[in-house]
Amino acid sequence: FGKDHIDIIGYQNLIASFYELQGKYDKAIELLDAILERQFEVYGKESDAVAITYNNLGFNYHNKGDFERAKEYYHKSLALEGVLTPSTKHIVCVNYVNLGSLCENNGHYEEALEYHKKALELSKVVYGEKHRKGYSLMPSLEYSKRNILIEGLDATLTANYNRNITTNVDTSSYKYNWVGDTKLMNSPGEQS
């Protein structure tokens, strides 16, 4: 317990996420490096937690503009695919999407397309016939008035409207897992 309790890593990850959202990538990376060292002590160097932290490090280096380090960490995460549990297997898709984005940012469009195709194919394995339909309407209006009553007094009025309709459709009679195995269910649709 105390400062070495394993739950501390969860809180540190939350703080690293806040640094990332604020654009403080160096602080996020510093904290994620500390998290990684603790994970090595607790889980060893091959665990799903380590794979996720590698991905998070890659994402922060990507946002910082250090594309070589980002790619290095995304590949380290992918190298741990074999140790991922079914509930964390999605990190492989996330890594492929992140690598695709990284390649796009560097003008390597063919390589980006290959990574995105890999993410798509892997996601089909687990989601099977389940899909989502969505429609959004998001108009906005902005009105600005300068020098109201006196010089230098400005006002801006912004109005936004968001209308979202999303439908999840699951017509499959099968239950899927991350390795592509299927199991016939008694009835089609989402199973609890």
Residue frames as a rotation matrix with the C-alpha (Angstrom) as fourth column:
PHE 1
0.569 0.822 0.000 0.00
0.822 -0.569 0.000 0.00
0.000 0.000 -1.000 0.00
GLY 2
0.279 -0.447 -0.850 1.00
0.263 -0.816 0.515 3.64
-0.924 -0.367 -0.110 0.16
LYS 3
0.203 -0.250 -0.947 3.03
-0.702 -0.711 0.037 5.24
-0.682 0.657 -0.320 -2.64
ASP 4
-0.799 -0.580 -0.159 3.85
-0.539 0.574 0.616 1.84
-0.266 0.578 -0.771 -4.18
HIS 5
-0.161 0.817 0.554 0.24
0.048 0.567 -0.822 0.63
-0.986 -0.106 -0.131 -4.44
ILE 6
-0.715 -0.169 0.679 -0.57
0.610 0.325 0.723 -0.51
-0.342 0.931 -0.129 -7.97
ASP 7
0.343 0.921 0.183 -3.73
0.922 -0.293 -0.253 1.67
-0.179 0.256 -0.950 -8.15
ILE 8
0.157 -0.377 -0.913 -1.44
0.129 -0.908 0.398 4.72
-0.979 -0.180 -0.094 -8.09
ILE 9
-0.807 -0.485 0.337 -0.62
0.352 0.065 0.934 3.93
-0.475 0.872 0.119 -11.73
GLY 10
-0.104 0.864 0.493 -4.26
0.989 0.039 0.140 4.53
0.102 0.503 -0.858 -12.68
TYR 11
0.705 0.340 -0.623 -4.21
0.491 -0.868 0.081 7.96
-0.513 -0.363 -0.778 -11.10
GLN 12
-0.250 -0.870 -0.425 -0.87
0.035 -0.447 0.894 8.76
-0.968 0.209 0.142 -12.73
ASN 13
-0.666 0.080 0.742 -2.35
0.729 0.280 0.625 7.76
-0.158 0.957 -0.244 -16.12
LEU 14
0.450 0.892 0.034 -5.23
0.892 -0.447 -0.071 10.15
-0.048 0.063 -0.997 -15.50
ILE 15
0.486 -0.361 -0.796 -2.81
0.111 -0.878 0.465 12.99
-0.867 -0.314 -0.387 -14.73
ALA 16
-0.638 -0.743 0.204 -0.76
0.253 0.048 0.966 12.13
-0.727 0.668 0.157 -17.85
SER 17
-0.216 0.661 0.719 -3.99
0.976 0.117 0.185 12.36
0.039 0.741 -0.670 -19.89
PHE 18
0.753 0.483 -0.447 -4.65
0.539 -0.842 -0.001 15.83
-0.377 -0.240 -0.895 -18.49
TYR 19
-0.068 -0.857 -0.511 -1.11
-0.022 -0.511 0.860 16.93
-0.997 0.069 0.015 -19.41
GLU 20
-0.696 -0.160 0.700 -1.71
0.627 0.341 0.701 15.59
-0.351 0.926 -0.137 -22.92
LEU 21
0.269 0.904 0.332 -5.01
0.963 -0.262 -0.067 17.48
0.027 0.338 -0.941 -23.24
GLN 22
0.759 -0.039 -0.650 -3.24
0.196 -0.938 0.286 20.67
-0.621 -0.344 -0.704 -22.15
GLY 23
0.888 -0.458 0.054 -0.51
-0.022 -0.158 -0.987 20.17
0.460 0.875 -0.150 -24.76
LYS 24
0.379 -0.770 0.513 2.11
-0.916 -0.237 0.322 19.55
-0.127 -0.593 -0.795 -22.05
TYR 25
0.818 0.035 -0.575 3.54
-0.305 0.872 -0.382 16.55
0.488 0.487 0.724 -23.87
ASP 26
-0.221 -0.970 -0.105 6.94
-0.313 0.172 -0.934 16.58
0.924 -0.174 -0.341 -22.14
LYS 27
-0.472 0.128 0.872 5.26
-0.880 -0.018 -0.474 16.36
-0.045 -0.992 0.121 -18.72
ALA 28
0.650 0.757 0.059 2.98
-0.742 0.650 -0.161 13.57
-0.160 0.061 0.985 -19.96
ILE 29
0.534 -0.532 -0.657 5.95
-0.233 0.655 -0.719 11.66
0.813 0.537 0.226 -21.39
GLU 30
-0.518 -0.751 0.410 7.92
-0.582 -0.042 -0.812 12.07
0.627 -0.659 -0.416 -18.15
LEU 31
-0.156 0.557 0.816 5.02
-0.916 0.228 -0.331 10.67
-0.371 -0.798 0.475 -16.13
LEU 32
0.822 0.476 -0.312 4.34
-0.567 0.737 -0.368 7.86
0.055 0.479 0.876 -18.63
ASP 33
0.049 -0.887 -0.460 8.03
-0.376 0.410 -0.831 6.85
0.925 0.213 -0.314 -18.45
ALA 34
-0.667 -0.241 0.705 7.69
-0.737 0.072 -0.672 6.59
0.111 -0.968 -0.226 -14.65
ILE 35
0.354 0.877 0.326 4.48
-0.847 0.448 -0.286 4.58
-0.397 -0.175 0.901 -15.06
LEU 36
0.648 -0.159 -0.745 6.26
-0.489 0.664 -0.566 2.25
0.585 0.731 0.352 -17.49
GLU 37
-0.471 -0.882 -0.009 9.08
-0.501 0.276 -0.820 1.59
0.726 -0.381 -0.572 -15.01
ARG 38
-0.460 0.391 0.797 6.54
-0.808 0.188 -0.558 0.75
-0.368 -0.901 0.230 -12.30
GLN 39
0.651 0.730 -0.207 4.64
-0.742 0.557 -0.373 -1.53
-0.157 0.397 0.904 -14.69
PHE 40
0.149 -0.690 -0.708 7.90
-0.501 0.565 -0.656 -3.36
0.853 0.452 -0.262 -15.50
GLU 41
-0.761 -0.455 0.463 8.35
-0.601 0.224 -0.768 -4.01
0.246 -0.862 -0.443 -11.77
VAL 42
-0.256 0.778 0.574 4.79
-0.729 0.235 -0.643 -5.20
-0.635 -0.583 0.507 -11.23
TYR 43
0.702 0.709 0.065 3.84
-0.440 0.504 -0.743 -6.94
-0.560 0.493 0.666 -14.49
GLY 44
-0.052 -0.755 0.653 7.14
0.566 0.517 0.642 -7.53
-0.823 0.403 0.401 -16.28
LYS 45
-0.655 -0.336 -0.677 7.97
-0.261 -0.740 0.620 -6.13
-0.709 0.583 0.397 -19.70
GLU 46
-0.900 0.384 -0.208 5.25
-0.096 0.290 0.952 -8.05
0.426 0.877 -0.224 -21.54
SER 47
-0.572 0.786 -0.232 1.75
0.632 0.242 -0.736 -7.17
-0.523 -0.568 -0.635 -20.40
ASP 48
0.092 0.704 0.705 -1.33
0.935 -0.304 0.181 -5.45
0.342 0.642 -0.686 -21.74
ALA 49
0.789 0.167 -0.591 -0.74
0.455 -0.806 0.379 -2.53
-0.413 -0.568 -0.712 -19.36
VAL 50
-0.195 -0.943 -0.269 2.74
0.243 -0.313 0.918 -2.03
-0.950 0.114 0.291 -20.82
ALA 51
-0.521 0.062 0.852 1.34
0.852 0.109 0.513 -2.21
-0.061 0.992 -0.109 -24.39
ILE 52
0.567 0.804 0.180 -1.19
0.799 -0.589 0.117 0.52
0.200 0.077 -0.977 -23.57
THR 53
0.601 -0.418 -0.681 1.48
0.211 -0.739 0.640 2.73
-0.771 -0.528 -0.356 -21.99
TYR 54
-0.533 -0.778 0.332 3.71
0.521 0.008 0.854 2.28
-0.667 0.628 0.401 -25.06
ASN 55
-0.115 0.585 0.803 0.77
0.948 -0.176 0.264 3.42
0.295 0.792 -0.534 -27.20
ASN 56
0.832 0.455 -0.317 0.19
0.543 -0.785 0.298 6.43
-0.113 -0.420 -0.900 -24.95
LEU 57
0.076 -0.889 -0.451 3.89
0.241 -0.423 0.874 7.35
-0.968 -0.175 0.182 -25.17
GLY 58
-0.593 -0.269 0.759 3.71
0.767 0.098 0.634 7.06
-0.245 0.958 0.148 -28.95
PHE 59
0.350 0.841 0.413 0.65
0.894 -0.432 0.122 9.30
0.281 0.326 -0.903 -29.03
ASN 60
0.779 -0.091 -0.620 2.38
0.296 -0.818 0.493 12.00
-0.552 -0.567 -0.611 -26.97
TYR 61
-0.358 -0.932 -0.049 5.54
0.294 -0.162 0.942 11.89
-0.886 0.323 0.332 -29.08
HIS 62
-0.319 0.356 0.878 3.30
0.946 0.063 0.318 12.06
0.058 0.932 -0.357 -32.17
ASN 63
0.722 0.690 0.039 1.55
0.680 -0.720 0.136 15.18
0.122 -0.072 -0.990 -30.86
LYS 64
0.489 -0.649 -0.582 4.90
0.173 -0.582 0.794 16.68
-0.855 -0.490 -0.172 -29.87
GLY 65
0.813 -0.144 -0.565 6.10
-0.572 -0.379 -0.727 16.24
-0.109 0.914 -0.390 -33.46
ASP 66
-0.326 -0.921 0.212 8.73
-0.861 0.382 0.337 13.59
-0.391 -0.073 -0.917 -32.74
PHE 67
0.517 0.704 -0.487 7.50
-0.854 0.463 -0.238 11.15
0.058 0.539 0.840 -35.35
GLU 68
-0.145 -0.640 -0.754 10.41
-0.456 0.720 -0.524 8.70
0.878 0.268 -0.396 -35.13
ARG 69
-0.936 -0.176 0.306 9.94
-0.347 0.302 -0.888 8.19
0.064 -0.937 -0.344 -31.39
ALA 70
-0.069 0.987 0.148 6.17
-0.894 0.005 -0.448 7.93
-0.443 -0.163 0.882 -31.88
LYS 71
0.424 0.194 -0.885 6.62
-0.737 0.642 -0.212 5.20
0.527 0.742 0.415 -34.47
GLU 72
-0.607 -0.740 -0.290 9.08
-0.362 0.582 -0.728 3.39
0.708 -0.337 -0.621 -32.18
TYR 73
-0.819 0.308 0.483 6.56
-0.463 0.142 -0.875 3.27
-0.338 -0.941 0.027 -29.32
TYR 74
0.262 0.929 -0.262 3.62
-0.934 0.176 -0.310 2.29
-0.241 0.327 0.914 -31.53
HIS 75
0.205 -0.263 -0.943 5.68
-0.557 0.761 -0.333 -0.64
0.805 0.593 0.010 -32.82
LYS 76
-0.870 -0.477 0.127 6.72
-0.349 0.413 -0.841 -1.61
0.349 -0.776 -0.526 -29.28
SER 77
-0.340 0.839 0.424 3.05
-0.754 0.027 -0.657 -1.76
-0.563 -0.543 0.623 -28.40
LEU 78
0.491 0.524 -0.696 2.23
-0.856 0.438 -0.274 -3.84
0.161 0.730 0.664 -31.48
ALA 79
-0.363 -0.736 -0.572 5.04
-0.538 0.666 -0.516 -6.25
0.761 0.121 -0.638 -30.59
LEU 80
-0.915 0.052 0.401 3.10
-0.357 0.364 -0.860 -7.15
-0.191 -0.930 -0.314 -27.43
GLU 81
-0.205 0.905 -0.372 -0.03
-0.896 -0.021 0.443 -8.20
0.394 0.424 0.816 -29.33
GLY 82
-0.231 0.058 -0.971 0.42
-0.060 0.995 0.074 -11.80
0.971 0.075 -0.227 -28.19
VAL 83
-0.837 -0.129 -0.531 0.08
0.492 0.247 -0.835 -10.92
0.239 -0.960 -0.144 -24.50
LEU 84
-0.754 0.604 0.259 -3.04
-0.614 -0.788 0.048 -8.78
0.233 -0.123 0.965 -24.83
THR 85
-0.747 0.609 0.269 -6.18
0.247 0.628 -0.738 -10.04
-0.618 -0.484 -0.619 -23.14
PRO 86
-0.359 0.671 0.648 -9.50
0.919 0.133 0.372 -10.11
0.163 0.729 -0.665 -25.04
SER 87
0.613 0.671 -0.417 -10.60
0.745 -0.667 0.023 -6.92
-0.263 -0.325 -0.909 -23.26
THR 88
0.333 -0.556 -0.762 -7.45
-0.123 -0.826 0.550 -5.03
-0.935 -0.089 -0.343 -24.35
LYS 89
-0.159 -0.393 0.906 -7.02
0.775 0.518 0.361 -6.48
-0.611 0.760 0.223 -27.86
HIS 90
0.791 0.543 0.281 -8.52
0.602 -0.615 -0.510 -3.26
-0.104 0.573 -0.813 -29.27
ILE 91
0.505 -0.664 -0.552 -5.17
-0.147 -0.696 0.703 -1.56
-0.851 -0.274 -0.449 -28.59
VAL 92
-0.410 -0.614 0.675 -3.86
0.581 0.395 0.712 -3.25
-0.703 0.684 0.194 -31.76
CYS 93
0.264 0.592 0.761 -6.49
0.953 -0.281 -0.112 -1.41
0.147 0.755 -0.638 -33.84
VAL 94
0.922 0.063 -0.381 -5.67
0.193 -0.930 0.312 1.83
-0.335 -0.362 -0.870 -32.03
ASN 95
0.033 -0.993 -0.114 -1.97
0.089 -0.111 0.990 1.39
-0.995 -0.043 0.085 -32.82
TYR 96
-0.378 -0.142 0.915 -2.68
0.875 0.268 0.403 0.78
-0.303 0.953 0.023 -36.51
VAL 97
0.664 0.657 0.356 -4.88
0.723 -0.685 -0.084 3.88
0.189 0.313 -0.931 -36.65
ASN 98
0.770 -0.426 -0.475 -2.21
0.001 -0.744 0.668 5.92
-0.638 -0.515 -0.573 -34.85
LEU 99
-0.296 -0.900 0.319 0.51
0.372 0.199 0.907 4.65
-0.880 0.387 0.276 -37.20
GLY 100
-0.010 0.392 0.920 -1.73
1.000 -0.019 0.019 5.52
0.025 0.920 -0.392 -40.15
SER 101
0.926 0.372 -0.068 -2.19
0.378 -0.920 0.105 9.05
-0.023 -0.123 -0.992 -38.84
LEU 102
0.355 -0.887 -0.294 1.54
0.043 -0.299 0.953 9.37
-0.934 -0.351 -0.069 -38.23
CYS 103
-0.438 -0.502 0.746 2.25
0.720 0.301 0.626 8.36
-0.538 0.811 0.229 -41.84
GLU 104
0.448 0.680 0.580 -0.41
0.876 -0.462 -0.136 10.79
0.176 0.570 -0.803 -43.11
ASN 105
0.891 -0.098 -0.444 1.22
0.129 -0.882 0.454 13.64
-0.436 -0.461 -0.773 -41.19
ASN 106
-0.055 -0.992 -0.111 4.52
-0.109 -0.105 0.988 12.82
-0.992 0.066 -0.103 -42.91
GLY 107
0.129 0.193 -0.973 3.04
-0.915 -0.354 -0.192 12.55
-0.381 0.915 0.131 -46.41
HIS 108
-0.908 -0.415 -0.063 3.43
-0.413 0.858 0.306 8.75
-0.073 0.304 -0.950 -46.60
TYR 109
-0.161 0.987 -0.025 -0.10
-0.969 -0.163 -0.186 8.17
-0.187 -0.006 0.982 -47.82
GLU 110
0.136 0.187 -0.973 0.30
-0.549 0.832 0.083 4.65
0.824 0.523 0.216 -49.20
GLU 111
-0.744 -0.463 -0.483 1.81
0.162 0.575 -0.802 3.42
0.648 -0.675 -0.353 -45.93
ALA 112
-0.801 0.521 0.296 -0.95
-0.552 -0.449 -0.703 5.24
-0.233 -0.726 0.647 -44.01
LEU 113
0.081 0.874 -0.480 -3.59
-0.955 0.205 0.212 3.51
0.284 0.441 0.851 -46.10
GLU 114
-0.186 -0.227 -0.956 -2.06
-0.121 0.971 -0.207 0.09
0.975 0.077 -0.208 -45.33
TYR 115
-0.979 -0.182 -0.088 -2.17
0.072 0.092 -0.993 0.75
0.189 -0.979 -0.077 -41.59
HIS 116
-0.506 0.857 0.097 -5.77
-0.808 -0.431 -0.402 1.94
-0.303 -0.282 0.910 -41.76
LYS 117
0.111 0.507 -0.855 -6.73
-0.730 0.625 0.276 -1.16
0.674 0.593 0.440 -43.78
LYS 118
-0.615 -0.394 -0.683 -5.15
0.147 0.794 -0.590 -3.38
0.775 -0.463 -0.431 -41.11
ALA 119
-0.935 0.316 0.161 -7.16
-0.266 -0.325 -0.908 -1.59
-0.235 -0.891 0.388 -38.41
LEU 120
-0.132 0.938 -0.321 -10.35
-0.991 -0.125 0.042 -2.04
-0.001 0.324 0.946 -40.43
GLU 121
-0.028 0.096 -0.995 -9.76
-0.409 0.907 0.099 -5.75
0.912 0.410 0.014 -41.05
LEU 122
-0.852 -0.332 -0.406 -8.95
0.217 0.481 -0.849 -6.45
0.477 -0.811 -0.337 -37.42
SER 123
-0.764 0.619 0.182 -12.03
-0.551 -0.478 -0.685 -4.56
-0.337 -0.623 0.706 -36.23
LYS 124
-0.003 0.772 -0.636 -14.21
-0.893 0.283 0.348 -6.68
0.449 0.570 0.688 -38.54
VAL 125
-0.531 -0.266 -0.804 -12.94
-0.001 0.950 -0.314 -9.82
0.847 -0.166 -0.505 -36.79
VAL 126
-0.946 0.096 -0.310 -14.30
0.321 0.136 -0.937 -8.76
-0.048 -0.986 -0.159 -33.43
TYR 127
-0.630 0.732 -0.260 -17.37
-0.487 -0.633 -0.602 -6.76
-0.605 -0.253 0.755 -34.39
GLY 128
-0.690 0.348 0.634 -18.66
0.545 0.827 0.139 -9.09
-0.476 0.441 -0.761 -37.08
GLU 129
-0.369 0.653 0.661 -22.06
0.789 -0.156 0.594 -7.96
0.491 0.741 -0.458 -38.34
LYS 130
0.358 0.463 -0.811 -22.51
0.837 -0.545 0.058 -5.29
-0.415 -0.699 -0.582 -35.70
HIS 131
-0.561 -0.528 0.637 -22.38
0.736 -0.671 0.092 -1.73
0.379 0.521 0.765 -36.97
ARG 132
-0.218 0.423 -0.880 -23.51
0.621 -0.636 -0.459 1.78
-0.753 -0.646 -0.124 -36.12
LYS 133
-0.117 0.259 0.959 -25.45
0.840 -0.489 0.235 4.32
0.529 0.833 -0.161 -38.15
GLY 134
-0.113 0.063 -0.992 -25.27
0.780 -0.613 -0.127 7.92
-0.616 -0.788 0.020 -37.16
TYR 135
0.089 0.192 0.977 -26.42
0.763 -0.644 0.057 11.29
0.640 0.741 -0.204 -38.39
SER 136
-0.221 -0.217 -0.951 -25.40
0.837 -0.543 -0.071 14.66
-0.501 -0.811 0.302 -36.97
LEU 137
0.373 0.276 0.886 -26.58
0.623 -0.782 -0.019 18.19
0.688 0.559 -0.463 -37.54
MET 138
0.133 -0.436 -0.890 -24.35
0.925 -0.269 0.269 20.79
-0.357 -0.859 0.367 -35.92
PRO 139
0.302 -0.024 0.953 -25.03
0.585 -0.785 -0.205 24.33
0.753 0.619 -0.223 -37.13
SER 140
-0.065 -0.306 -0.950 -23.46
0.914 -0.400 0.066 27.27
-0.400 -0.864 0.306 -35.32
LEU 141
0.559 0.279 0.781 -23.84
0.559 -0.822 -0.106 31.01
0.612 0.496 -0.616 -35.47
GLU 142
-0.157 -0.634 -0.757 -21.46
0.944 -0.323 0.074 33.70
-0.291 -0.703 0.649 -34.30
TYR 143
0.656 0.364 0.661 -22.14
0.519 -0.853 -0.046 37.41
0.547 0.373 -0.749 -34.04
SER 144
-0.223 -0.788 -0.574 -19.44
0.964 -0.265 -0.011 39.95
-0.144 -0.556 0.819 -33.16
LYS 145
0.781 0.385 0.493 -19.81
0.432 -0.902 0.020 43.64
0.452 0.197 -0.870 -32.42
ARG 146
-0.245 -0.940 -0.238 -16.80
0.934 -0.162 -0.319 45.89
0.261 -0.301 0.917 -31.90
ASN 147
-0.945 -0.278 0.172 -16.61
0.219 -0.929 -0.300 49.19
0.243 -0.245 0.938 -30.04
ILE 148
0.023 0.990 -0.140 -19.97
0.731 0.078 0.677 48.93
0.682 -0.118 -0.722 -28.32
LEU 149
0.861 0.450 -0.237 -20.74
0.498 -0.649 0.575 52.26
0.105 -0.613 -0.783 -26.62
ILE 150
0.695 -0.689 -0.207 -17.02
-0.484 -0.661 0.573 52.96
-0.532 -0.298 -0.793 -26.08
GLU 151
0.411 -0.663 -0.626 -13.78
-0.749 0.147 -0.646 52.33
0.520 0.734 -0.436 -27.96
GLY 152
-0.613 -0.785 -0.086 -12.35
-0.643 0.560 -0.522 48.88
0.458 -0.265 -0.848 -27.19
LEU 153
-0.410 0.556 0.723 -15.53
-0.556 0.476 -0.681 47.28
-0.723 -0.681 0.114 -25.78
ASP 154
-0.562 0.141 -0.815 -16.26
-0.715 0.413 0.565 44.23
0.416 0.900 -0.131 -27.93
ALA 155
-0.087 0.571 0.816 -18.82
-0.673 0.570 -0.471 41.46
-0.734 -0.591 0.335 -27.60
THR 156
-0.705 -0.077 -0.705 -19.19
-0.601 0.593 0.536 38.10
0.377 0.801 -0.464 -29.27
LEU 157
0.068 0.791 0.609 -22.28
-0.809 0.401 -0.431 35.94
-0.584 -0.463 0.666 -29.12
THR 158
-0.771 -0.344 -0.536 -22.00
-0.589 0.705 0.395 32.29
0.242 0.620 -0.746 -30.13
ALA 159
0.204 0.860 0.468 -24.90
-0.848 0.395 -0.355 29.88
-0.489 -0.324 0.810 -30.55
ASN 160
-0.801 -0.454 -0.390 -24.54
-0.581 0.747 0.323 26.16
0.145 0.485 -0.862 -31.23
TYR 161
0.371 0.881 0.293 -27.06
-0.879 0.435 -0.196 23.42
-0.300 -0.185 0.936 -31.83
ASN 162
-0.758 -0.620 -0.204 -26.28
-0.651 0.735 0.188 19.71
0.034 0.275 -0.961 -31.92
ARG 163
0.454 0.871 0.189 -28.77
-0.827 0.491 -0.274 17.10
-0.331 -0.032 0.943 -33.09
ASN 164
-0.627 -0.750 -0.211 -27.37
-0.777 0.619 0.109 13.60
0.049 0.232 -0.972 -33.08
ILE 165
0.627 0.753 0.201 -29.09
-0.751 0.653 -0.102 10.33
-0.208 -0.087 0.974 -33.97
THR 166
-0.509 -0.816 -0.275 -27.13
-0.840 0.540 -0.049 7.12
0.189 0.206 -0.960 -33.55
THR 167
0.685 0.714 0.149 -28.40
-0.726 0.685 0.055 3.57
-0.063 -0.145 0.987 -33.96
ASN 168
-0.535 -0.789 0.304 -26.49
-0.750 0.608 0.259 0.41
-0.389 -0.089 -0.917 -33.13
VAL 169
0.544 0.677 -0.496 -27.43
-0.831 0.516 -0.207 -2.47
0.116 0.525 0.843 -35.41
ASP 170
-0.617 -0.691 0.376 -26.54
-0.728 0.683 0.061 -6.03
-0.299 -0.236 -0.925 -34.45
THR 171
0.441 0.813 -0.380 -28.12
-0.898 0.405 -0.175 -8.64
0.011 0.418 0.908 -36.69
SER 172
-0.405 -0.733 -0.547 -25.52
-0.705 0.631 -0.323 -11.30
0.582 0.254 -0.772 -36.10
SER 173
0.802 0.584 -0.126 -26.48
-0.403 0.684 0.609 -14.73
0.442 -0.437 0.783 -34.85
TYR 174
0.403 -0.764 -0.504 -22.87
0.619 0.633 -0.465 -15.19
0.674 -0.125 0.728 -33.79
LYS 175
0.943 -0.307 -0.131 -20.73
-0.067 -0.557 0.828 -14.07
-0.327 -0.772 -0.545 -30.89
TYR 176
0.654 -0.750 0.093 -17.22
0.162 0.020 -0.987 -12.98
0.738 0.661 0.135 -31.99
ASN 177
0.767 -0.516 -0.381 -13.91
0.348 -0.164 0.923 -12.80
-0.539 -0.841 0.054 -30.17
TRP 178
0.550 -0.580 -0.601 -10.56
-0.602 -0.774 0.195 -11.15
-0.578 0.254 -0.775 -31.00
VAL 179
-0.529 -0.787 0.316 -9.04
-0.309 0.525 0.793 -14.23
-0.790 0.322 -0.521 -32.58
GLY 180
-0.588 0.352 -0.728 -11.89
-0.799 -0.119 0.589 -14.56
0.121 0.928 0.352 -35.07
ASP 181
-0.942 0.315 -0.118 -13.66
0.329 0.934 -0.139 -17.50
0.066 -0.170 -0.983 -33.43
THR 182
-0.496 0.848 0.186 -17.44
-0.723 -0.522 0.452 -17.46
0.481 0.090 0.872 -33.64
LYS 183
-0.945 0.322 0.053 -20.12
0.219 0.746 -0.629 -19.10
-0.242 -0.583 -0.776 -31.54
LEU 184
-0.548 0.820 0.164 -23.69
0.159 -0.090 0.983 -19.57
0.821 0.565 -0.081 -32.77
MET 185
-0.932 0.303 0.200 -26.18
-0.305 -0.357 -0.883 -17.89
-0.196 -0.884 0.425 -30.42
ASN 186
-0.555 0.790 0.262 -29.84
0.615 0.602 -0.509 -18.81
-0.560 -0.122 -0.820 -29.87
SER 187
0.601 0.782 0.164 -31.15
0.725 -0.447 -0.524 -15.62
-0.336 0.434 -0.836 -31.44
PRO 188
-0.054 -0.638 0.768 -29.78
0.810 -0.478 -0.340 -12.77
0.585 0.604 0.542 -33.57
GLY 189
0.592 0.221 0.775 -28.84
-0.048 -0.950 0.308 -9.43
0.805 -0.219 -0.552 -32.10
GLU 190
-0.236 -0.755 0.611 -26.96
-0.651 -0.344 -0.676 -8.27
0.721 -0.558 -0.411 -29.07
GLN 191
0.369 0.247 -0.896 -26.49
0.394 0.832 0.391 -10.88
0.842 -0.497 0.210 -26.38
SER 192
0.555 -0.185 0.811 -26.02
-0.699 -0.632 0.335 -10.05
0.451 -0.753 -0.480 -22.73
